[in-house]
Amino acid sequence: MLGIGPDILQYSKKYDSNISDTITTDILQTNSFALPGVENPAEFCRNNFTAEKGKDYNQDIKFMKGTTTLAFKFQGGVIVSVDSRATQGPYIASQSVKKVIEINPYLLGTMAGGAADCQFWERDLGRQCRLYELRNKERISVAAASKLLANTMYQYRGYGLSMGTMITGWDKTGPQLYYVDNDATRLHGDIFAVGSGSTYAYGVLDTYYRYDLSIEDAIELGKRAIMHAVHRDAYSGGVNNVYLVAETGWVKVWSGDTMETFFKFYPVKQVRGIQNANEAIEENESLGA
């Protein structure tokens, strides 16, 4: 793998796809973003590591992802609720992925798409936000933070990144929520759900969401939306983590198993027909029938 740097173009011309092992160690050990050592890295990524879902391009690695993340604004701030399952197609790789990236005490980011892409670039966003604070002696706004991430994504459009994230926090203008993806799309809104289970989550949010929700009701709505998505979407599951973003910063307000949450909302009840049948059998036995 080669890194982006002053010599990358010269090396890409000098070596073909079968790059010689004699490339200098300092280039291989560069701290910059790694690229395939071919003449056209973007085309190579599209042909071999495409993030398209539902189509077969005969690529070497097929990324089949799934998750459910959501966030919404209300009168008390912003609720962020996510699951914790990582999958590659039908294979469940992990049930304990931390899909909320804590950028700083007032900023949060969510993960959907490629786990490595989301983790790397949102941590890089944390670095950029910290540098902004040092230079300007004040916290970065949510709008500026989301714009920094969108600008980064714009530079790498077509390189095979897979990322659908929400950036949320509290700044001078109050609670703010943005959606940013790997195509550098940047949207400002009040409600977002991202991932394979997002359609189920949207159904619950559209039904129960109100801006004047209390903090307790908003947390319950976040839990209910994720629970329904996990119940219907095979690619979502694990633990539900819920965060509240308030004026004093974010706080993790709840974490629990999604299966337990399901039975809390929908407790198992004895079927009346079976109960009647059992009573009839016992009555017949008592009569000697």
C-alpha positions as CSV (number, residue, x, y, z in Angstrom):
1,M,0.0,0.0,0.0
2,L,1.2,3.5,-0.8
3,G,0.3,6.7,1.0
4,I,-0.8,10.0,-0.3
5,G,2.2,12.3,-0.4
6,P,4.5,14.2,-2.8
7,D,5.9,11.0,-4.3
8,I,2.7,9.1,-4.9
9,L,2.2,10.2,-8.5
10,Q,5.8,9.4,-9.4
11,Y,5.6,6.0,-7.8
12,S,2.2,5.1,-9.4
13,K,3.8,5.8,-12.8
14,K,7.0,4.0,-12.0
15,Y,5.4,0.8,-10.7
16,D,2.5,-1.2,-12.1
17,S,0.0,-3.2,-10.0
18,N,2.7,-5.8,-9.1
19,I,4.7,-3.2,-7.1
20,S,8.2,-4.2,-6.4
21,D,9.2,-5.0,-2.8
22,T,12.1,-2.6,-3.2
23,I,9.9,0.5,-2.6
24,T,11.5,2.5,0.1
25,T,10.4,1.9,3.7
26,D,9.7,5.5,4.4
27,I,6.9,5.5,1.8
28,L,5.4,2.3,3.1
29,Q,5.4,3.6,6.6
30,T,3.9,6.9,5.9
31,N,1.3,8.3,8.3
32,S,-0.9,9.5,5.4
33,F,-4.0,7.7,4.1
34,A,-3.2,4.4,2.4
35,L,-4.1,3.8,-1.2
36,P,-3.7,0.7,-3.4
37,G,-0.4,0.8,-5.2
38,V,-1.9,1.0,-8.7
39,E,-2.0,3.6,-11.4
40,N,-5.7,4.5,-10.8
41,P,-6.6,3.8,-7.1
42,A,-10.2,5.1,-7.5
43,E,-11.0,2.7,-10.4
44,F,-9.3,-0.1,-8.6
45,C,-11.5,0.5,-5.5
46,R,-14.6,0.7,-7.5
47,N,-13.9,-2.6,-9.3
48,N,-12.8,-4.6,-6.3
49,F,-14.2,-3.0,-3.2
50,T,-17.4,-1.4,-4.3
51,A,-19.9,-0.5,-1.5
52,E,-23.0,-0.9,-3.7
53,K,-25.7,-3.1,-2.1
54,G,-28.0,-5.3,-4.1
55,K,-25.8,-5.5,-7.2
56,D,-23.1,-7.9,-8.2
57,Y,-20.1,-6.3,-9.9
58,N,-18.0,-9.5,-9.5
59,Q,-15.8,-7.6,-7.1
60,D,-13.3,-9.5,-4.9
61,I,-14.9,-8.3,-1.7
62,K,-18.6,-7.8,-1.3
63,F,-19.6,-5.4,1.5
64,M,-23.0,-6.4,2.8
65,K,-23.7,-4.1,5.7
66,G,-26.5,-3.6,8.2
67,T,-27.3,-1.4,11.1
68,T,-29.8,1.0,12.7
69,T,-28.9,4.4,14.0
70,L,-31.2,7.3,14.7
71,A,-31.3,10.8,16.2
72,F,-33.9,13.4,16.7
73,K,-34.2,16.9,18.1
74,F,-36.8,17.8,20.8
75,Q,-37.4,20.5,23.4
76,G,-34.8,19.0,25.8
77,G,-32.0,18.6,23.3
78,V,-31.1,15.7,21.0
79,I,-31.6,11.9,21.5
80,V,-29.2,9.5,19.8
81,S,-30.1,5.8,19.8
82,V,-28.2,3.0,18.1
83,D,-27.8,-0.8,18.0
84,S,-24.5,-2.6,18.3
85,R,-24.4,-5.4,15.7
86,A,-21.7,-5.6,13.0
87,T,-22.5,-7.9,10.0
88,Q,-21.1,-8.9,6.7
89,G,-24.0,-10.3,4.9
90,P,-25.5,-13.2,7.0
91,Y,-22.4,-13.4,9.2
92,I,-22.7,-11.6,12.5
93,A,-19.2,-10.4,13.3
94,S,-19.9,-8.6,16.6
95,Q,-22.7,-7.8,18.9
96,S,-20.9,-5.1,20.9
97,V,-19.8,-2.4,18.4
98,K,-19.8,1.1,19.8
99,K,-21.6,3.0,17.1
100,V,-21.6,6.3,18.8
101,I,-18.3,8.2,18.4
102,E,-17.7,10.7,21.2
103,I,-15.9,13.4,19.2
104,N,-15.7,15.9,22.2
105,P,-17.8,16.6,25.3
106,Y,-20.4,18.4,23.2
107,L,-20.3,16.5,19.9
108,L,-21.4,13.0,18.9
109,G,-21.2,11.1,15.7
110,T,-22.9,7.8,14.6
111,M,-21.7,4.9,12.5
112,A,-23.4,3.3,9.6
113,G,-21.7,1.7,6.6
114,G,-18.2,0.5,6.9
115,A,-17.1,0.3,10.5
116,A,-13.5,1.1,9.7
117,D,-14.3,4.1,7.5
118,C,-16.7,5.6,10.1
119,Q,-14.3,5.1,13.0
120,F,-11.3,6.5,11.2
121,W,-12.8,9.6,9.7
122,E,-14.9,10.5,12.8
123,R,-11.8,10.3,15.0
124,D,-10.0,12.4,12.4
125,L,-12.9,14.8,12.7
126,G,-12.2,14.9,16.4
127,R,-8.6,15.9,15.7
128,Q,-9.7,18.7,13.4
129,C,-12.2,20.0,16.0
130,R,-9.6,20.1,18.6
131,L,-7.2,22.0,16.4
132,Y,-10.0,24.5,15.7
133,E,-10.5,25.0,19.4
134,L,-6.8,25.6,20.0
135,R,-6.6,28.1,17.1
136,N,-9.8,30.0,17.8
137,K,-10.1,29.7,21.6
138,E,-13.7,28.5,21.3
139,R,-15.7,25.3,20.6
140,I,-16.4,24.5,17.1
141,S,-20.1,24.7,16.0
142,V,-22.0,21.6,14.9
143,A,-22.5,23.1,11.5
144,A,-18.7,23.7,11.1
145,A,-17.8,20.2,12.3
146,S,-20.3,18.5,9.9
147,K,-18.8,20.7,7.1
148,L,-15.3,19.6,7.9
149,L,-16.4,16.0,7.6
150,A,-18.3,16.7,4.4
151,N,-15.2,18.4,2.9
152,T,-13.1,15.4,3.8
153,M,-15.6,13.0,2.1
154,Y,-15.6,15.2,-1.0
155,Q,-11.9,14.7,-1.4
156,Y,-12.3,11.0,-1.4
157,R,-15.4,10.6,-3.5
158,G,-15.2,7.5,-5.7
159,Y,-12.5,5.9,-3.6
160,G,-14.9,3.2,-2.3
161,L,-15.6,4.7,1.2
162,S,-18.9,3.6,2.8
163,M,-20.2,5.9,5.4
164,G,-23.5,7.3,6.5
165,T,-23.2,9.3,9.7
166,M,-25.0,11.8,11.8
167,I,-23.2,14.6,13.6
168,T,-25.0,16.2,16.5
169,G,-24.3,18.4,19.4
170,W,-25.0,21.6,21.3
171,D,-23.4,25.0,20.3
172,K,-24.2,28.7,20.6
173,T,-27.3,28.2,18.4
174,G,-28.7,25.4,20.5
175,P,-29.1,21.7,19.6
176,Q,-28.1,20.8,16.0
177,L,-28.3,17.7,13.9
178,Y,-26.7,16.9,10.5
179,Y,-26.4,14.0,8.2
180,V,-23.2,13.4,6.3
181,D,-22.3,10.5,4.0
182,N,-19.4,9.2,1.8
183,D,-20.7,11.2,-1.2
184,A,-20.2,14.4,0.8
185,T,-24.0,14.8,1.1
186,R,-24.7,17.1,4.0
187,L,-28.3,17.6,5.3
188,H,-29.6,19.6,8.3
189,G,-32.7,18.3,9.9
190,D,-34.7,17.4,13.0
191,I,-35.0,13.6,12.5
192,F,-32.7,11.1,10.8
193,A,-32.5,7.3,10.7
194,V,-29.6,5.6,8.9
195,G,-29.0,1.9,8.1
196,S,-30.8,-1.2,6.9
197,G,-33.3,-1.0,9.7
198,S,-34.0,2.8,9.3
199,T,-37.3,2.3,7.5
200,Y,-38.7,0.4,10.5
201,A,-37.3,3.1,12.8
202,Y,-38.9,5.9,10.7
203,G,-42.2,4.2,11.1
204,V,-42.1,4.4,14.9
205,L,-40.6,7.9,14.9
206,D,-43.3,9.2,12.5
207,T,-46.0,7.7,14.7
208,Y,-44.9,8.9,18.1
209,Y,-42.5,11.9,17.6
210,R,-43.4,15.3,19.0
211,Y,-41.1,18.2,19.6
212,D,-42.5,18.8,23.0
213,L,-41.6,15.3,24.3
214,S,-40.3,15.2,27.9
215,I,-36.8,13.8,28.4
216,E,-38.2,10.5,29.7
217,D,-40.6,10.1,26.8
218,A,-37.9,11.0,24.3
219,I,-35.6,8.3,25.7
220,E,-38.4,5.8,25.5
221,L,-39.1,6.7,21.9
222,G,-35.5,6.2,21.0
223,K,-35.5,2.8,22.7
224,R,-38.8,1.8,21.0
225,A,-37.7,2.8,17.5
226,I,-34.5,0.8,17.8
227,M,-36.3,-2.2,19.3
228,H,-38.8,-2.3,16.4
229,A,-36.0,-2.0,13.8
230,V,-34.0,-4.8,15.5
231,H,-37.1,-7.0,15.6
232,R,-37.7,-6.7,11.9
233,D,-34.2,-6.3,10.5
234,A,-31.9,-9.3,10.7
235,Y,-28.8,-7.1,10.2
236,S,-29.5,-5.1,13.4
237,G,-29.3,-6.2,16.9
238,G,-27.2,-6.5,20.1
239,V,-27.3,-3.8,22.6
240,N,-29.2,-0.5,22.4
241,N,-27.2,2.6,23.5
242,V,-29.0,5.9,24.0
243,Y,-27.4,9.3,24.4
244,L,-28.9,12.6,25.4
245,V,-27.3,15.8,24.1
246,A,-28.1,18.7,26.3
247,E,-26.7,22.3,26.9
248,T,-24.2,20.9,29.4
249,G,-22.9,18.3,26.9
250,W,-23.8,14.7,26.0
251,V,-24.5,11.9,28.5
252,K,-25.2,8.2,28.0
253,V,-28.6,7.7,29.5
254,W,-29.3,4.0,28.8
255,S,-27.8,0.8,27.5
256,G,-29.6,-2.5,27.4
257,D,-30.2,-5.7,25.4
258,T,-32.7,-5.2,22.6
259,M,-34.3,-8.6,23.2
260,E,-35.1,-7.7,26.8
261,T,-36.5,-4.3,25.6
262,F,-38.8,-6.1,23.2
263,F,-40.3,-8.3,26.0
264,K,-40.6,-5.2,28.1
265,F,-42.8,-3.5,25.5
266,Y,-44.6,-6.7,24.5
267,P,-44.7,-9.1,27.4
268,V,-45.6,-12.7,26.7
269,K,-49.2,-13.5,27.5
270,Q,-50.9,-16.9,27.8
271,V,-53.1,-17.7,24.9
272,R,-56.7,-17.7,26.1
273,G,-57.7,-20.6,23.8
274,I,-55.0,-22.9,25.2
275,Q,-56.0,-21.9,28.7
276,N,-59.6,-22.8,28.0
277,A,-58.5,-26.1,26.5
278,N,-56.5,-27.0,29.5
279,E,-59.4,-26.2,31.8
280,A,-61.7,-28.4,29.8
281,I,-59.2,-31.3,30.0
282,E,-58.9,-31.0,33.7
283,E,-62.7,-30.8,34.1
284,N,-63.2,-34.0,32.0
285,E,-60.6,-35.8,34.1
286,S,-62.3,-34.8,37.3
287,L,-65.6,-36.2,36.0
288,G,-63.9,-39.4,35.0
289,A,-64.6,-38.9,31.3
